[in-house]
Amino acid sequence: MRNLFKKICLLSISTLALSANASVILSSDFTGTNGDPTNVSWVENDVTVNSDFLPTDTSSNLLGLFSIDDMFAVDYNIHNEGSWYVDIVLSVNSLIDGIELSDFTFDASIFNNSGNLQSVQRDLTFSLDILDGSSALFSASDDVFVGDNNNSGFNPTESVVFDLSSVLLTGGFDYTFRLTASGTGGGNNAGLDNLVLNGTSLSSPAAPTTVSAPGSSALLLISGLAFLMRSKRK
């Protein structure tokens, strides 16, 4: 009986602890994109993507991708032609209070004009803006590769992390996540892969027939205690 009681307690504590951890809100590894931005598929939790992931130049012209199956690589030379941006328009589930964001991550890569990964360093900066209508909730930049050089041992892919711990998305509202690629130098194209938005959903009370994970744990613990008490009386 003691072992059963310990198992019930451990299960309840573990479930309660997991409910407080950040989880994946949105992600894509761009598998199957193959040069068509309308083929991008998303994993969505408490959010819905309301727009195609279409790269655009500063004059609002749509841009093409290199035909790479599992990467979002834009066929547009940011050094010679200018910067580009791409928007993710998110709707937050109206059945939750909101989402406390933690971070936004992806792998940034640079390409030559043939769509092959660069063998030498070329300048690249990625910026992230989170917009609530016309208001900016967040804005930051990451100088992924600074300047052009021909140093040996260069890796054309670098992880980018934006700390979003100060950002709260409200349930039932729409937000735009805008990524901008820019750079200066001798010529360079840019792309990204393995995009992940992490955060914690803040749940409102669910329908009467639905029991949340913490509630389920409490019921399990109570049932276990009742079982032990009945066994003791016998």
Backbone as a ProteinNet text record, in pm:
[ID]
protein_1_A
[PRIMARY]
MRNLFKKICLLSISTLALSANASVILSSDFTGTNGDPTNVSWVENDVTVNSDFLPTDTSSNLLGLFSIDDMFAVDYNIHNEGSWYVDIVLSVNSLIDGIELSDFTFDASIFNNSGNLQSVQRDLTFSLDILDGSSALFSASDDVFVGDNNNSGFNPTESVVFDLSSVLLTGGFDYTFRLTASGTGGGNNAGLDNLVLNGTSLSSPAAPTTVSAPGSSALLLISGLAFLMRSKRK
[TERTIARY]
81.4	0	86	194	281.5	338.2	377.6	432.1	328.9	201.6	95.4	78	80.4	64.8	178.2	300.9	415.6	402.6	357.3	341.9	238.3	127	22.2	75.5	148.2	204.7	304.1	393.9	493.4	429.2	325	254.7	190.1	128	61.2	160.5	273.1	374.4	435.1	464.2	525.1	433.2	303	207.3	194.8	189.8	180.6	303.4	421.7	545.4	548.3	505.8	507.7	414.6	303.3	205.5	260.6	369.1	424.6	538.5	579.8	693.4	652.7	745.7	722	719.7	642.9	632.9	635.7	638.1	640.7	503.2	499.7	375.8	361.1	472.8	470.6	606.4	605.8	732.8	714.7	827.3	831.9	976.2	996.2	1129.8	1137.3	1029.6	1023.7	1041.6	1021.2	1025.4	913.3	947.9	849.8	826.6	894.4	876.5	922.4	1043	1095.2	1075.2	1109.8	1105	970.3	869.2	735.2	694.8	691.8	660.1	518.6	427.9	291.9	286.3	396.4	402.3	449.2	481.7	530.2	418	450	352.8	399.5	302.5	330.9	277.4	347.1	294.5	243	114.5	51.2	-10.8	16.6	-42.9	-96.5	-229	-299.4	-281.1	-230.8	-224.1	-260.7	-300.2	-327.7	-256.1	-183.3	-116.1	-217.8	-236.3	-339.2	-284.8	-159.1	-100.9	-2.3	16.2	125.8	257.3	361.5	494.1	566.8	532.2	576.6	685.6	806.8	912.7	881.7	911.8	875.2	989.2	1013	1116.3	1055	1135.4	1088.4	985.5	969.5	866.8	743.1	733.1	618.8	608.5	720.3	722.2	748.7	672.6	693.4	820.3	894.3	1022	1012.9	1102.6	1106.5	1205.8	1200.2	1291.8	1379.9	1497.3	1576.4	1504.3	1515.2	1445.4	1519.8	1506.1	1566.1	1452	1451.7	1336.3	1308.1	1410.7	1389.2	1447	1440.4	1493.7	1420.7	1408.8	1345.8	1456.9	1502.2	1615.4	1566.1	1577.2	1520.2	1618.8	1571.9	1653.8	1651.8	1726.5	1728.7	1855.9	1943.9	2074.3	2060.9	2072.5	2049.6	2158.4	2275.5	2383	2361.8	2323.1	2312.7	2172.2	2069.5	1931.7	1854	1898.5	1831.4	1779.7	1719.7	1670.6	1535	1497.8	1364.8	1308.2	1175.5	1111.1	1002.6	962.5	855.3	774.2	641.8	551.4	485.4	472.4	386.5	274	151.6	36.7	-31	-30.7	-83.4	-212.9	-308.4	-426.2	-411.9	-424.8	-414.2	-551.9	-555.1	-679.5	-760.1	-886.5	-971.4	-1017.2	-994.6	-1035.1	-929.4	-817.3	-714.4	-696.5	-640	-614	-505.4	-404.5	-294.7	-177.1	-65.8	56.4	173.8	243.8	369.2	481	539.5	644.3	776.3	862	994.9	1105.2	1100.1	1201.5	1154.3	1224.7	1199.7	1333.6	1343.1	1472.8	1461.3	1572.8	1581.9	1728.4	1755.9	1890.4	1899.4	1992.3	2012.7	2127.4	2108.7	2213.3	2230.6	2347.6	2373.9	2409.2	2372.9	2383.4	2444.7	2509.1	2555.8	2441.1	2465.9	2358.7	2313.1	2380.1	2337.2	2251.9	2231.6	2152.6	2230.6	2363.1	2448.2	2496.4	2516.8	2566.5	2700.9	2717.8	2841.6	2960.3	3072.8	3195.2	3279.5	3246.2	3316.4	3212.5	3254.8	3161.6	3113.4	2980.3	2918.4	2827.8	2824.2	2753.1	2603.2	2547.3	2403.2	2352.3	2240.8	2169	2023.2	1970.2	1827.7	1764.3	1649.2	1574.4	1438.1	1386.8	1253.6	1172.5	1054.9	958.7	827.5	769.5	637.6	541	440.3	349	209.1	150.5	10.5	-61.8	-112.8	-163.3	-46	-50.7	59.7	159.7	133.2	220.8	322	445.6	551.5	562.3	541.9	559	704.3	777.2	915.2	990	1116.8	1202.3	1348.1	1417.2	1558.1	1625.1	1756.8	1835.6	1949.6	1990.1	2103.9	2199.8	2323.1	2426.4	2484.7	2421.4	2456	2599.4	2633.8	2769.8	2808.2	2917.4	2956.5	3067.3	3034	3133.3	3164.6	3235.8	3281.7	3426.9	3458.4	3598.9	3617	3738.4	3770.7	3840.5	3808.2	3870.5	3834.1	3926.6	3902.5	3813.9	3754.6	3671.8	3538.2	3489.2	3364.1	3243.5	3148.2	3021.4	2910.9	2844.6	2747.3	2611.5	2597.7	2471.7	2497.1	2412.6	2429.4	2292.9	2285.9	2160.9	2133.5	2008.4	1965.7	1859.4	1874.6	1778.9	1738.2	1607.5	1554.4	1483	1523.3	1462.2	1331.4	1218.7	1087.3	1019.6	1097.9	1041	957.5	965.7	886.8	758.6	731.1	619.5	503.3	382.5	259.5	162.3	114.8	12.9	-122.5	-221.8	-353.4	-443.6	-517.8	-607.9	-711.8	-738.1	-838.2	-788.8	-659.6	-604.2	-504.6	-479.5	-386.2	-255	-144.8	-12.4	68.4	157.4	244.7	388.8	452.1	594.3	666.4	747.4	815.2	965.2	1016.5	1159.6	1215.5	1324.8	1388.6	1534.2	1576.2	1715.7	1781.9	1900	1972	2121.7	2198.6	2344	2410.1	2539.8	2618	2743.8	2788.3	2911	2913.4	2985.1	3011.1	2903.6	2800.2	2693.4	2657.2	2525.9	2485.5	2334.3	2290.8	2149.9	2133.6	2012.8	1992	1867.2	1865.7	1750	1748.2	1648.7	1634.6	1574.5	1585.7	1535.6	1506.9	1429.6	1403.9	1355.2	1250.8	1193	1105.7	1125.4	1048.4	1014.4	886.2	840	797.6	861.3	831.5	757.3	672.3	599.5	512	437.2	347.2	206.9	111.5	-28	-89.6	-166.3	-235.4	-382.3	-429.2	-562	-670.7	-782.2	-903.9	-975.9	-1076.1	-1152.5	-1214	-1199.2	-1251.4	-1399	-1457.9	-1597.6	-1617.6	-1741.3	-1764.1	-1724.1	-1733.1	-1701.8	-1552.6	-1473.4	-1330.5	-1253.7	-1161.6	-1078.8	-937	-877.2	-740.2	-644.8	-519.2	-418.8	-396	-379.2	-360.8	-480.7	-604.5	-724.2	-729.8	-690	-688	-591.9	-480.3	-381.2	-437.8	-510.7	-568.7	-672.1	-756.6	-856.7	-790.6	-683	-610.4	-556	-502.3	-446.7	-555.5	-671.8	-782.7	-835.3	-848.5	-897.7	-803.4	-673.8	-575.5	-582.6	-600	-610.3	-735.4	-847.4	-971.9	-956.4	-887.6	-865.1	-783.4	-680.9	-596.4	-674.6	-763.8	-843	-940.9	-1002.7	-1093.6	-1018.6	-899.6	-819.4	-780	-749.1	-707.6	-821.5	-946.7	-1062.1	-1087.8	-1065.4	-1086.2	-983.4
-120.2	0	127.1	121.1	238.7	269.3	164.6	185.7	249.5	205	263.2	410.6	443.3	582.3	669.1	617.6	692.7	717	615.4	629.8	735.5	736.7	836.4	976.9	994.7	1126.4	1173.1	1083.4	1118.6	1156.2	1082.1	1113.5	1249.9	1282	1410.7	1525.3	1511.2	1617	1638.4	1529.6	1539.5	1611	1577.7	1640.5	1788.6	1825.9	1966.9	2043.6	1984.1	2050.9	2072.4	1972.8	1984.7	2094	2117.2	2215.5	2356.7	2380.1	2514.1	2539.9	2437.1	2451.2	2509.4	2583.6	2636.1	2521.6	2539.4	2437.2	2503.3	2422.1	2473.7	2529.5	2656.3	2721.7	2710.9	2726.2	2721.3	2670.7	2589.3	2543.3	2498.6	2496.7	2440.2	2404.8	2288.7	2253	2266.5	2319.2	2352.1	2231.3	2111.6	1991.8	1996.7	1969.1	1970.1	2104.3	2208.6	2341.3	2340.9	2290.7	2268.9	2387.7	2505.8	2623.6	2692.6	2641.8	2701.8	2743.7	2874.4	2919.5	2884.4	2857.4	2819.4	2675.6	2600.8	2463.5	2454.1	2566.8	2563.6	2512.3	2412.9	2359.4	2390.6	2403.6	2447.7	2348.3	2338.1	2275.1	2388.1	2385.7	2497.2	2449.9	2521.8	2493.8	2623.2	2633.6	2752	2874.2	2854.7	2962.2	2903.6	2992.9	2954.5	3053	3000.9	3086.8	3127.1	3257.4	3308.6	3362.4	3335.1	3390	3291.2	3300.2	3226.2	3291.8	3212.1	3259.5	3307	3428.1	3478.3	3584	3559.5	3662.1	3779.7	3899.1	4022.6	4121.4	4196.4	4300.4	4428.9	4533	4657.4	4730.5	4688.2	4745.9	4657.4	4560.9	4469.1	4374.3	4349.4	4248.7	4111.3	4011.2	3875.4	3817.2	3742.9	3685.5	3533.8	3473.2	3328.4	3265.7	3132.8	3054.8	2967.6	2933.9	2829	2695.7	2605.8	2476.8	2380.9	2406.9	2322.4	2261.8	2130	2060.2	2097	2113.9	2125.6	2253.7	2362.4	2489.3	2604	2716.1	2834.9	2930	2916.5	2993.2	3087.9	3217.1	3317.6	3352.8	3343.3	3372	3522.3	3594.3	3740.5	3787.6	3852.7	3891.7	4015.7	3994.5	4104.6	4211.2	4176.9	4276.1	4363.5	4302.3	4375.3	4424.6	4356.4	4392.6	4454.4	4433.5	4492.4	4387.6	4432.8	4342.4	4282.6	4176.3	4117.3	4086.6	4070.7	4033.5	3930	3859.9	3761.8	3768.7	3760.7	3774.8	3642.8	3621.2	3515.3	3586.3	3576	3636.5	3529.6	3550.2	3452.1	3499.5	3407.7	3429.5	3343.6	3407	3333.2	3278.8	3154.2	3088	3175.9	3198.6	3283.8	3213.1	3082.5	3006.7	3006.2	3075.5	3088	3235.9	3261.4	3399.7	3462.2	3384.4	3437	3341.5	3389.4	3309.2	3394.8	3347.9	3410.3	3350.9	3431	3381.6	3367.6	3278.4	3264.8	3295.7	3234.6	3265.9	3225.9	3279.1	3253	3214.9	3094.6	3045	2993.9	2998	2936.4	2927.1	2847.9	2837.3	2926.9	3020.9	3111.6	3060	3065.8	3020.6	3121.5	3118	3205.8	3120.7	3173.3	3099.5	3186.9	3120.6	3195.5	3206	3267.5	3290.3	3164.7	3052.2	2923.9	2844.7	2901.3	2832.7	2733.4	2737.4	2651.2	2727.8	2656.5	2721.2	2788.6	2907.8	2982.5	2906.6	2916.8	2854.2	2953.6	3081.6	3186.2	3278	3353.5	3438.1	3555.7	3580.3	3699	3762.2	3892.8	3968.4	3937.4	3914.5	3887.2	3933.5	4003.2	4041.5	3998.7	3935.5	3904.4	3988.9	4048.6	4126	4061.8	4073.9	4025.6	4140	4162.3	4259.1	4186.1	4207.1	4152.7	4269.4	4266	4377.7	4341.6	4433	4424.6	4536.1	4503.9	4609	4692.1	4821.8	4910.7	4932.6	4876.2	4893.8	4779.5	4813.2	4713.8	4666.9	4536.7	4479.4	4442.6	4416.8	4369.5	4402.6	4439.2	4464.7	4441.5	4356.6	4327.6	4273.7	4282.1	4233.2	4146.2	4053.1	3965.8	3973.2	4019.7	4022.5	3881.5	3801.2	3659.9	3641.9	3708	3708.7	3854.3	3896.7	4037.7	4054.4	4116.4	4145.4	4025.7	4053.1	3949.3	3914.2	3785.5	3746.1	3606.4	3567.9	3438.5	3345.7	3361.7	3277.9	3131.1	3042.3	2899.8	2847.6	2731.2	2668.6	2735.8	2807.8	2881.3	2788.5	2808	2734	2829.1	2803.8	2898.6	2896.5	2818.2	2810.7	2844.2	2930.7	2976.3	2981.5	2937.5	2943.7	3086.7	3127.2	3260.9	3244.4	3319.5	3312.3	3454.2	3479.8	3605.4	3577.6	3647.6	3632.7	3712	3640.6	3705.5	3698.8	3686	3665.5	3783.7	3897.6	4015	4029.4	3934.7	3949.8	3859.1	3917.6	3844.4	3863.1	3751.2	3754.8	3727.1	3809.9	3797.2	3706.7	3620.1	3529	3602	3551.7	3609.8	3722.6	3755.5	3866.3	3814	3897.9	3865.5	3941.6	3876.3	3936.9	3900.5	3991.5	3967.7	3955.6	3843.3	3821.6	3846.3	3951.1	3989	3964.4	3877.6	3851.8	3926.3	4000.5	4076.8	4035	4005.2	3970.5	4085.6	4125.2	4235.7	4211.5	4288.7	4276.6	4364.9	4385.6	4463.9	4386.8	4399	4329.8	4291.3	4184	4146.5	4064.9	4025.5	3945.7	3827.8	3811.7	3707.9	3687.7	3563.7	3529.2	3466	3470.4	3423.5	3336.1	3254.3	3168.6	3121.9	3040.4	2992.8	2852.9	2789.1	2653.4	2632.6	2526.8	2485.2	2600.6	2666.3	2779.7	2728.7	2785.6	2743.6	2865.6	2877.3	2977.6	2904.5	2937.3	2872	2966.3	2909.4	2989.7	2903.4	2968.7	2900.2	2954.7	2866.8	2907.7	2927.8	3035	3066	3036.1	2924.3	2874	2936.7	2970.6	3008.7	2881.7	2893.4	2773.7	2707.7	2577.2	2504.8	2474.9	2409.6	2369.3	2278	2271.5	2192.9	2046.9	1991.3	1848.7	1823.5	1931	1916.4	1939.8	1850.9	1864.6	1891.9	1998.6	2032.7	1930.6	1933	1836.8	1845.3	1968.8	1975.6	1921.1	1948	1898	1747.9	1691.4	1545.6	1484.2	1549.9	1499.3	1500.2	1608	1617.6	1507.5	1484.2	1378.5	1242.8	1221.1	1094.6	1075.9	1182.5	1174.4	1146.1	1214.4	1194.2	1051.2	1001.1	864.8	764.1	789.7	700	697.7	817.4	825.2	754.5	773.1	706.8	555.7	507.4	363.4	309.3	386	342.8	341	441.1	446.5	328.8	296.7	182.4	52.4	40.2	-79.7	-92.3	22.5	20.7	-23.8	24.3	-13.9	-164.3	-221.5	-365.2	-443.7
0	0	0	78.5	82.3	-55.4	-129.7	-264.6	-356.1	-343.9	-425.5	-392.1	-263	-220.7	-274.3	-269.4	-320.7	-469.8	-543.9	-687.9	-722.4	-646.7	-670.1	-645.1	-536.4	-503.3	-608.2	-650.6	-749.9	-882.2	-921.7	-1045.1	-1038	-924.1	-907.8	-912.7	-842	-838	-975	-1045.9	-1178.4	-1275.2	-1270.4	-1360.5	-1332	-1204.2	-1167.4	-1212	-1200	-1240.3	-1390.2	-1467.3	-1612.4	-1660.9	-1590.4	-1635.1	-1631.7	-1555.8	-1544.1	-1642	-1716.5	-1805.7	-1939.6	-2000.8	-2134.9	-2234.8	-2340.8	-2443.5	-2580.8	-2684.7	-2821.1	-2857.2	-2892	-2934.7	-3086.3	-3156.6	-3302.5	-3351.2	-3456.2	-3511.6	-3655.8	-3729.1	-3863.3	-3895.2	-3957.4	-4006.5	-4158.8	-4219.5	-4362.6	-4454.2	-4399.5	-4482.6	-4586.4	-4711.2	-4819	-4882.6	-4832.4	-4891.6	-5037.8	-5062.5	-5197.8	-5291.5	-5243	-5328.7	-5336.9	-5268.3	-5272.5	-5131.4	-5101.9	-4965.9	-4921	-5016.9	-4977.4	-4926.1	-4940	-4890.1	-4745.1	-4684.1	-4544.8	-4453.3	-4372.3	-4276.4	-4134.4	-4043.1	-3906.7	-3804.7	-3693.3	-3572.7	-3485.3	-3450.4	-3378.8	-3248.4	-3140.3	-3010.1	-2950.7	-2942.7	-2892.4	-2981.6	-3103.1	-3202.2	-3339.1	-3430.5	-3569.2	-3660.1	-3759	-3856.6	-3963.8	-3981.4	-4071.5	-4202.6	-4233	-4354.9	-4414.5	-4546.8	-4609.1	-4571	-4566.7	-4526.2	-4652.5	-4699	-4828.5	-4812.3	-4862.2	-4853.7	-4945.5	-4896.6	-4966.4	-4957.3	-5067	-5059.6	-5005	-4993.5	-4932.6	-5018	-5144.1	-5231.6	-5239.2	-5147	-5138.3	-5256.3	-5324.6	-5430.2	-5368.9	-5413	-5363.7	-5424.4	-5343.9	-5386.1	-5391.5	-5469.7	-5482.1	-5386.4	-5379.6	-5296.4	-5384.2	-5332.2	-5394.4	-5372.3	-5467.1	-5459	-5366.8	-5237.2	-5134.1	-5053.7	-5038.6	-4981.8	-4837.4	-4756.1	-4612.1	-4553.3	-4629.2	-4580.8	-4650.5	-4581	-4636.4	-4679.5	-4805.3	-4857.2	-4966.2	-4942.5	-5032.2	-5143.4	-5266.6	-5384.8	-5411.2	-5328.1	-5336.5	-5268.2	-5342.5	-5291.6	-5202.9	-5072	-4978.3	-4986	-5036.5	-5050.6	-5173.8	-5283.4	-5410.1	-5442.8	-5385.7	-5419.3	-5303.5	-5181.3	-5065.9	-4969.3	-4862.3	-4757.8	-4797.1	-4729.4	-4745.6	-4608.1	-4604.1	-4478.1	-4505.2	-4399.6	-4409	-4280.3	-4293.2	-4179.4	-4142.6	-4011.8	-3958.3	-3883	-3934.4	-3867.6	-3783.5	-3651.2	-3556.8	-3493.2	-3481	-3397.8	-3273.3	-3156.8	-3030.7	-2993.6	-2950.4	-2911.1	-2815.2	-2848.1	-2764.1	-2637.1	-2626.4	-2508.1	-2399.2	-2422.6	-2318.7	-2284.5	-2166.2	-2126.3	-2212.7	-2245.3	-2325.4	-2325.8	-2378.4	-2385.6	-2339.2	-2237.2	-2194.8	-2280.2	-2366	-2454	-2377	-2425	-2364.6	-2465.9	-2585.3	-2685.4	-2824.7	-2922.3	-3064.1	-3124.2	-3180	-3227.4	-3371	-3442.5	-3574.4	-3613.6	-3717.4	-3773	-3896	-3894.7	-4008	-4094.3	-4227.3	-4320.1	-4432.5	-4493.8	-4608.5	-4730.5	-4850.3	-4974.9	-5083.3	-5179.7	-5297	-5397.2	-5512	-5608.5	-5681.1	-5655.8	-5712.1	-5613.3	-5494.6	-5393.5	-5310.9	-5319.6	-5238.1	-5115.5	-5005.8	-4884.7	-4911.6	-4856.1	-4875.4	-4816.2	-4882.7	-4831.5	-4751.9	-4761.6	-4686.8	-4623	-4523.9	-4450.2	-4533	-4524.5	-4583	-4477.6	-4475.5	-4372.1	-4372	-4252.6	-4239.4	-4103.7	-4106.1	-3984.4	-3997.8	-3892.4	-3886.4	-3776.5	-3808.2	-3710.2	-3687.6	-3564.4	-3531.7	-3472.4	-3529.6	-3476.3	-3450.5	-3332.2	-3300.4	-3294.4	-3379.9	-3396.2	-3348.1	-3271.6	-3231.2	-3305.6	-3426.1	-3513.2	-3560.6	-3534.3	-3573	-3459.8	-3343.1	-3227.9	-3219.7	-3185.2	-3172.8	-3028.1	-3004.5	-2871.9	-2844.7	-2954.6	-2940.4	-3067.8	-3053.1	-3169.3	-3129.9	-3206.3	-3177	-3302.4	-3304.4	-3418.2	-3369.7	-3456	-3427.8	-3545.9	-3519.5	-3624.4	-3637.2	-3720.1	-3730.6	-3779	-3890.9	-3944.4	-3969	-3909.3	-3917.4	-4019.9	-4132.9	-4235.7	-4323.8	-4432.3	-4524.6	-4492.1	-4492.8	-4480.3	-4539.4	-4557.1	-4616.3	-4517.5	-4389.5	-4287.6	-4308.4	-4279.7	-4295.1	-4182.1	-4204.1	-4101.6	-4081.7	-4182.3	-4168.5	-4175.4	-4085	-4085.2	-4129.1	-4243.1	-4297	-4227.9	-4121.5	-4046.7	-3900.7	-3845.7	-3708.2	-3640	-3513.3	-3437.5	-3391.8	-3404.5	-3362.1	-3253.9	-3142.8	-3032.2	-2992.8	-2993.5	-2943	-2811.3	-2705	-2572.4	-2569.6	-2554.4	-2555.2	-2418.7	-2312.2	-2179.4	-2130.9	-2198.6	-2157.9	-2238.8	-2329.3	-2422.2	-2383.1	-2376.5	-2347.1	-2462.9	-2518.9	-2623.1	-2558.1	-2587.4	-2525.5	-2607.5	-2539.9	-2607.3	-2691.1	-2812	-2900	-2988.2	-2981.3	-3060.2	-3164.5	-3265.5	-3373.2	-3355.6	-3392.4	-3383.4	-3507.3	-3545.2	-3659.4	-3612.8	-3648.2	-3622.6	-3755.5	-3760.7	-3885.8	-3873.9	-3960.7	-3970	-4090.2	-4068.8	-4176.2	-4189	-4312.5	-4340.9	-4414.5	-4370.7	-4434.3	-4423.1	-4498.3	-4492.7	-4596.3	-4578.2	-4673.5	-4708.7	-4832.3	-4869.9	-5016.4	-5043.9	-5181.5	-5248.8	-5179	-5238.1	-5149.9	-5121.8	-5028.3	-5032	-5019.4	-5001.5	-4863.5	-4810.1	-4673.1	-4663.1	-4559.7	-4534.3	-4391.4	-4358.7	-4222.3	-4220.3	-4102.4	-4083.7	-3935.3	-3904.6	-3765.5	-3678.6	-3724	-3651.5	-3537.7	-3416.3	-3298.5	-3214.1	-3176.9	-3081.3	-2955.5	-2842.2	-2714.6	-2621.2	-2538.3	-2441.5	-2352.9	-2264.5	-2172.1	-2188	-2218.2	-2231.4	-2093.7	-2079	-1954.6	-1976.1	-1919.9	-1952.9	-1867.7	-1933.1	-1863.7	-1820.2	-1730.7	-1692.3	-1814.8	-1824.7	-1940.1	-1920.8	-2019.8	-2011.4	-1891.2	-1833.7	-1711.4	-1723.8	-1845.1	-1861.1	-1879.6	-1888.4	-1912.5	-1783.6	-1751.5	-1631.6	-1675.8	-1624.4	-1661.1	-1603.1	-1652.5	-1605.1	-1454.8	-1396.2	-1251.1	-1176.2	-1225.1	-1160.3	-1163.7	-1276	-1288.8	-1188.4	-1168.2	-1072.6	-930.8	-897.6	-764.3	-743	-844.1	-833.1	-816.4	-890.2	-879.1	-739.1	-681.9	-546.4	-445.3	-458.2	-364.7	-373.2	-497.4	-516	-452.5	-467.2	-409.7	-258.4	-198.6	-53.3	-3.2	-77.1	-37.3	-41.8	-142.8	-157.7	-39.3	-0.2	111.2	241.6	261.3	384.1	393.2	279.8	278.6	308.4	252.5	275.1	421.4	484.9	626.5	716.3	682.8	763.7	757.3	637.2	623	703.9
[MASK]
++++++++++++++++++++++++++++++++++++++++++++++++++++++++++++++++++++++++++++++++++++++++++++++++++++++++++++++++++++++++++++++++++++++++++++++++++++++++++++++++++++++++++++++++++++++++++++++++++++++++++++++++++++++++++++++++++++++++++

